[in-house]
Amino acid sequence: MSAGIRSLFRAAYRADPLGVWSAPGRVNLIGEHTDYNDGFVLPFAIDRRTTVALGLRDDNVIRLASTFSDETVSLTLADLDAAVAGGRVTGWAAYPLGVAWALGQLDADLAGARGVDLLIDSDVPVGAGLSSSAAIESAVAVALDEVWALGLDRRTLARVGQHAENAVVGAPTGIMDQSASLLGIRDAAVFLDCRTLETRTIPLDLAPNDLAVLVIDTRVHHSHATGGYRDRRASCEAGAAALGVPALRDLGVDDLSRAEGMLDDVTFRRVRHVVTENARVLSTVDALGSGGPAAIGSLLDASHVSMRDDFEISVPELDLAVSVARENGALGARMTGGGFGGAAIALAPVAELERIGAAVVDAFAGAGFAAPELFPVTASDGARRED
Ligand code: GLA
């Protein structure tokens, strides 16, 4: 992996990189739109990664090139604050530059920092709800943390990535994706309490049970900087305020009947999704511990129904992917990520993957939808230095 990006770096910058770092995308097993409500999530890092080659410079300039855009960007780090404030940091460069800026807000002296050349490559599909943006942010964050000798821990780097996304990219997203990308552990999911940022490693044991997680990318693209994601977050915050709690995390299933009498129908259903989804995350962690992965199918199904009917973030392509996967042997299936497009996941016996894939492709063609992209994923390690 590193040999390829090293030679791309040489072609772009006519020098050898100092090192290569990488960070994965993620699948969320369960716990959707719970992170910004101070709740629980259970994502895992996947075997699709963003790789960053970095070279140190003798000046204060940051230069960026990537394999997914012809655009190259060059900026003096001392000017980054003004560029961000002036809205001049846009497009894909907002992710890596946003991370450099957020490090400056936190700990790094950007005006005094050594400049860097970065080359970014990625095999995390963009717009599929698999956190291609968090993979870029996390890979750049670990690389800059190391070469600028900042010594920040992984939870702080996750906050840095989130800050970049919120303040520079302009998407009001939570802490889940960067946490999964930075804290992921092979063959395990990361159980994260988004209020305390405490984590527990939850073994998935998929392969020993002849099970796999299949991603069904509908190729319906979404953006969380506009529209539905922002609206859902605002409804959750309005619901918490009306119910007199700091965050929806502070409500349990027993509080729902009281909430129903106090909220309008739409806000109530948004609240009910978050409250029941938090409970499903806890049940999934318990079920994985006591019954293994075969025991969580109905929780995945219930999560999808809640997102479709209460939170209203699914689309027909995701609903079709989920129902066809279930009808063809999946133990459970749900959309994953922020919604309004992107991917579904199906938990299925390895022996059924081909049948499920063929049935989904046929069903999409029959419905007149664009062909989906299907691939199994395995739980992988988080961000790391490659060489
Ligand atoms: C996106 C956001 C996350 C999270 C999910 C929904 O992936 O980046 O913070 O809110 O949507 O669970």
Boltz pocket constraint, residues with backbone or C-beta under 6 A from the ligand:
constraints:
  - pocket:
      binder: B
      contacts: [[A, 28], [A, 31], [A, 32], [A, 33], [A, 34], [A, 35], [A, 36], [A, 129], [A, 173], [A, 174], [A, 175], [A, 176], [A, 177], [A, 224], [A, 337], [A, 338], [A, 339]]
      max_distance: 6.0
